[in-house]
């Protein structure tokens, strides 16, 4: 009996050690951004493409107030309610003390400056495909924005989802820097893929998720329920989105559909972002959406 207890205890230690190793945060190498020259002008375009203001502006902010990234918006989900943090350059409450490397670790690897996992409500599983030069440029632009001294609010997430270390297991299962749509793409389609799959993180809303919150990549952009529990995100694969490329470009520019309807809800904020992109970027998004595999 003593040997059995010893064997069980040893097996428990092995399992615990394996769990600790497999769930450890995995930041980028310290020299990942070495040799890059940040450009805040380019960083502004990355800012709009990545939709930073849509989530991190204060609730109800409009106009130039959208650049005051105080956080505070609430995002309900089956796992709890997440609150967007302050990412203004405020040194105490925002990210004023972050380096470009800190931002890259957050966006690319989902790891905080103090070495904790971020919840995947922050779309690092999409940003994982972002180019490091774009992250460096984005950091340079963020540091030009007004600092806001608004304290962060804690997420309302209960056990077991409150155990951040377990997010390492989630990453093992669902984190991937691979492209969803692959093959022989034109330069325009590749640019559109980058904007949709990486910076624009469109799949975070428009792709259905499994019970653990992982994206069902086999049903890429096929729509799914809104995490808050009301309504659905539409299927934007060619199986359902019958718009022409010109129609898509117009929607991303003005918010108007071919049926003379207009974007509403969070999508209206997305259109505010895409309308600030160069026309060729909106055309690239449209070209990419036309080659996404159709899903009924």
Secondary structure by P-SEA (a helix, b strand, c coil): caaaaaaaaaaaaaaaaaaaaaaccccccccccccbbbbaaaaaaaaaaacccccccccccccccccccccbbbbbccccbbbbcccccccccccccccaaaaaaaaccccccccccccccccccccccccaaaaaaaaaaaaacccccbbbbbbbcccccccccaaaaaaaccccccccccccccaaaaaaaaaaccccccccccbbbcccccccccccccccccccccccccccccccccccaaaaaaaaccccccccccccaaaaaaaaaaaaccaaaaaaaaaaaaaccccc
